[in-house]
Amino acid sequence: MYRSSEMEANHPNPHHRLGPRPLPLHLATLAMMCGSSSSALALWNSGLLRWRPNLDEAATALASELAPVDPDVFAVAVAKAARGRLDRFMAGVQRYRAIDYRRDTPEPPVIWAEGNARLLDYGAAGEAGRPVVLVVPSLINRAYILDLSVDSSFMRRLARQGLRPVLLDWGAPGEVERDFGLTDYIAGPLEAALEYLNDQAGRPVALIGYCMGGLLALAASMRRPAKVSSLVLLATPWDFSIDHEATRGVQLAGPSVKFWIDQLGELPVDILQTLLYGLDPLLVLRKFEAFGRRRADPARDHAFAMLEDWLNDGVALAGPVARECMFGWYGRNTTGRGVWRVAGRVVDPAKLPVRTLAVIPAQDRIVPPGSALALARKLPNAEIWRPRLGHIGMMVSQTAPALWDELATWLSAT
């Protein structure tokens, strides 16, 4: 019997794609939405449909507009519109699954490994003496969002700007990592990788943490400040009380999340995807409807498949990590309240002696800017940038390279 982390270790086959995950949930949402349209129409016709007070004016205007319309004709139109939406969504899904694309970006040299964690050296072919930058991604998603393709790669861009970027690829939890908590990842592979690069470079190295990886990098910087020349936090959350929707979602899903962790020893990818779904239940439906309607364009289709493959190629969270993240960060806001501990010591950003840059995307829908800003304001030596980008757009959009170049200049100067 294969565990989910083992089954997900391989990258998706372009002719057997898993996404959009979890597909049954998206189909159920669409079916419920379509079915409720006809039910709502029946209530409307009977005068029993109750509107929220702030919608009363709009409802009155709509009633006036529909007054001359034959109710039977309108009912047929509603049913047709619902079926059309289902057809467009499925057309988008089928078109995505048929795209002949598979990520074949050449992998850089692996210079170090511990358990399933590896260091990928993107600056190995460059001049000796380049400033070393250790990049720490999230534990939830695959690290290759930072190297999506040769033409869209945060890591390769930094290397072209004269740095030696090294990516810490966590991989999926194996037999050893299945019992890891956050302290085990930070005091284990992360600090060991930091030590290794310090020994190689003969001096402290820069750290970049992306999203959840920013919290891990922050904790490592506080524990080993002499090893870190500067710290960059990309879309890094801190005050989880600001994200009301996500917090409420975790609270509601808490018993189910605990059940899966207890049963499997990890939090499976599809459960994580379900929690993210709660942030905007119609996001995937809108996206695939639009893709199904879009005119065929091989370059744009490949770009769509490239990002969707990554989004659906998630990583299960080790059970102890999942408990700390779900019930500690989101549930009790341990970071924002100043009680998050690593190896028994509170992580207090106000005591960090390292020069820091906080990059807070203004259009981030995954990490609310206010949550990241709460961390930046606690850091004593922090500079704050607010680019007009999104959480993932910061790594994949056409305008993102301009930010990467500015970041490379900042790192070179520090």
N, C-alpha and C positions, 0 to 999 in steps of 0.2 A: 504494500500500500504506500503510495507517495503522499508526502505532506505537501501542503499548498506551496510552501517556500521552494520545494524541490521542483515542482511542476512549473513554477514561474521563473525558474532560473534561465531558461532559454528565451531568446527574443522572439517576438511573434512572427509566425509564418504569414507572408502577405496573402496567401490563399486560404488561411484558416485563422483569421483575426478574431480576437476575443471581444473586441469593443463594438459599440460603446458599452462599457461595463457599469453596473450589472444590467444587461439588456432586458431581462424579465421585469425589472423594476421600472425601466423607462417605458416599456410597452404597457405595463399595468397603469402607469400614470396617464399615458395617452388614452387608454381605454376608459379610465375613470372620467377623464376630462370630456371625452366625446360623449360618453353615456350620460353624464350629468347635464350636458347641454340640452338634451331632449327632455330630461326630467325637470330642469329649470324652466323650460318653455311651457310645460304643462302647468306648473305652479304659477307662472306668469299669466297664462290665459285664465286661470281660475281666480286670480287676484290674491293668491296666498303667498306669493314670493316676497320674502322680507329683505329689505335693503338696509345696508348700513346707513346711519344718518347722513354721513358725508356724501352718499351717493343718491340721495333723494332727488336732488335737482336734475341730475343726469338721467335718472330713471323716469322722471316725469317727461322730460324732453323725448326720451326714447319711445315712451308710450304714445305720445302725440305723433311721432314720426311713423309708427307702425299701425296706427289706427286704420288707415285705408287699405292695409295689406290683408289679403285673404289668409286666415290662420292656417288652413291646410297647406296652401302653397308655401307659406313661410316655414312650416314644420318640415316639409320636404327639403327646403333649402338648407335648414339647419343640419339635418341628417347628412345631406350631400357634402356640406362643408366639413363636418366631422370626419366623414369617410375620406375626403380629399386630404385632410391633414395626416391621417394614418398612412395613406398611400405615399404622400410626399416624404414622410419620415422614413418609411421602409425603402423607398427608392434611394434616399440618401445613404442609408446603411448598406444596402446592397452595392451601391456604386463605390463606396469606401472599401468594402471588402474585396472588390474586384480589381482595385488599383494594383498594377504590377510594380510594386515598390518594396524593397527590403533595405534596411540600413546597412551599408557596407563601408562606413567610414573606417579608415585604417586606424588601428589602436596603437598608441605610443608605447614605448618600452615600459615594462613593469619593473621597478627598481627596488621594491620592498613589498613584503606581504606578511600578514599575521592573521591567522584564521581565514575568514573569507574577505578580509579587507586588503586592498592593494593600493600602492602608489603608482599612478600613471604619470610619467615624466614628459610633458609636452615641450619642454625646452632643452631636451637632451642633446639635440643637434646644434644648439646655438653656441655662442662664445662662452668660454669659461668665465666665471666671475659675475654672471648676470644675477641680479637680485632674485632670490628664491621666494616664491609665493605658494603657500599651501592652501588649497581651496577645499572647503568642507561642505558637502551637500547635505540634504536632508536624509534621514534614515527611511523615509516613507517611499520616495520615488527613486527611480534609477538615476545614477549620477550623470548619464550621458545627455541630459538636458543641457549640460554645460559644454557639450561637444556634439551637437545634434547632427551636423554634417560638416564637410570641409569648408563650405561657403557660409555656414551659420554656426560658428563655434566661439564661445566666450574664451575657452582655453587657448585655442590657436591664435586668436586675435591678440591676447596678452603676450604670447610668445613672439608674434611679429612686432610688437612694440618694445622689444628689448628685455623682457622679463623671462624668468624661468618658472612658469606655472606648473605645479604638480597637483594632480587631482587625487583626493582620497576617495576611492570607490569602495563603499561599504559592502557591496554585494548583498545577497539575501542571507538571512540568519541560517547558519548551519547548526550542527549538533552542539558546538561550543557556544555560539551566540544565542541560542534559544533561551538560555537562562540569564542573559545579560539585562541589566538595568542601565539607566543613563550613565551612572558612575562607571560601570564596567566599560562602556564605549569610550568615555572621556579619559579616564585614568588608564585605559588599556590601549587599544589601537591608535587613538588620536594622539595621545601624548608620546607614545612610542614612535609614531611617524614624525612628530615634531622633533623629537630627540635625534632621530636618524638624519633628518634634513639639516639640523643645526650642526651635527658632526661633519656632514658633507660640506656644508657651506663655510664652516668655521666662524659663523656669526649668527645672530638671531635672524629669523625669517618672518615675512609678513604672513598674516592669516586672513583668509576671506571665508566668511560663513554665509550660506544662502538659506533663508527661511529657518527651518528647524536647525540646520547646520550652524546658523549664527549663534544660537544658544549654546550649542556644544563648543564652538570656537571661543565664545565669551568665557565659559567656565574654564576651558583649558588655558586661556590667556591669564586668568586670575590665579590659577594654580602654578603656572610656569611663566611669569612675566619676563624673566630674564631670557627666555627663549624666543620671545615675540617682539619684532621691531615695530609693527603696527597692526591694527585690526580693522577689517572692513566688514560691516554688518549689512547684508543685502536683504531687505524685506524681512527683518527679524522681529518676531512678536515678543511682547513682554507682559503687557497688561491685558489678560484674557477676559477681564470683565467688560471690556469695551465691545467685544464681539458677542453681542447679545444672542444673535441667531444661532451661532455655533455652540455657545454655552448651553442654551436651552435644548438644542438638539442632542448634545452629549448627555445632559441630565435625563432627557426622555428615553434615550437609547441605552442608558447606563446598565440596566439589568441584562439586556441582550448582549451588550459588549462584554460584560463580566462573564456571561454564560459561555460565549465563544472562547474567551481567553482561558477559562477554567477547563474547557473540554479539549482544546487543541494546543494549549501552551503558547499560542500566538494569536494575533488579530489578523484574520485573512484579508486579502486585498479587496474582495468584494464588499466586506463590511466597512472597510475604510472608505471605499467609493460611495457607499450608501450614506455615510455620514457627510461626505462632501456634497452629495446630491441634495441634502437638506438645505444647503446655503442658497440654492436656486433650482428647484425641482424641474423647471421648464427649460433650463439652459441647454441641455443636450438635445431636447426636442427641437428647439428653435435652430440650433446649429446644424443638425442633420437635415431638417426641412430646407433650410437655405442652401445647403450643399447639394441636395437633390435637384433643386431648381436651377442651379448654376450651370452655365454653359461649360462644356468640356474644355479644359486647358491643361495639358500634361504637366506643365511646370507648377501651376497652382494646385493641381490634384496631388502631385507628389509632396508638396509642402504640407497640404492638409493631412495626408496619410502619415507623413513623418512625425508630426506633432501628436496626432491621435494615437499612433502606435505607442509613443512614449507615455501618453496619459493613461493608456490601458495596460501598460507593462509595469505595474506597481510591484511593491515589495511588502510582504507581510511584516508586521512589527512583532518582535520578540515579546512574550507575555509581560515580563516586568516593565519593559519600556512602554508598552501600551497602557499599562495601569498608571504609570507616572504621568504620561502625556494626557490621557483621557480624564483621569480622576484627580490628578494633581494640578497640571497646568490649566486645563479647561474647567474641571470641576470645582477646584478650590482656589484657583488663581494663585498658586504658590509662588510664581515669579513676581507678579505684580504686587503681592502682599509682602514680599521680601522674606519668604520662608523656604524657598527652594534650596535644597542642600545637595551638594555633590561630595561624596566621601565624608559626610557628616558636617561639612562646613557650608554656611549660607553663602550663596552667590550674590554678592553685593556689588553692583556695577559702580557705585560711588567710590569704591576703593581700587578701581582698576588704574594702574599707573601708565598704561600703554596708550599711545596716540591712536585715536579711533575715528573712523569715518562711518556714519550711518546713512545708507542710501535707502530712502523711503519712497517707493513709487506712489505717486499721488492717485493713481487709478487702480490701486490694488484692491481686489475683491476677496482675496483669500486671507491676507493679513491686513486688517484695517489700519490705515496710516496712524491713527491715534494710538494703537497698541504699540507700534514700533517707535513712535515719537516718545512714548513714556519711558522707553529704555534709553533713547538718545539723550533725553534731558537729565538722566541720572548719571551719565558718564562725565567725568570731570574734564576730559580732553577730547571731546567729540566735536566733529564738524558734521553738519547735516546737509544732505542734498535731497531735493524733492523733484526728481524727473517726472515728466508727464507720461508715465508708462504704467503697465499693469504688472502683476506678480510674475506671470509667465512671459508676458511681452518683453520684460526686461532682458530675457534670454533668447527670444526668438523673433522679435519684430524687426522690421527693416531699419528702424531708427535706433535700435539698441546699440549697434557698434559705435555710435558717437559717444554714448555713455561709457562703453568699455575703454575707448581711447582716453577719455578724461580720467578714468579710474587708473589706467596704466601710468599716466603722467603723475597722478597723486602718489601712487606706490613708488615710483622711481624717485620722487622727491623725498620720501620718508625713509 
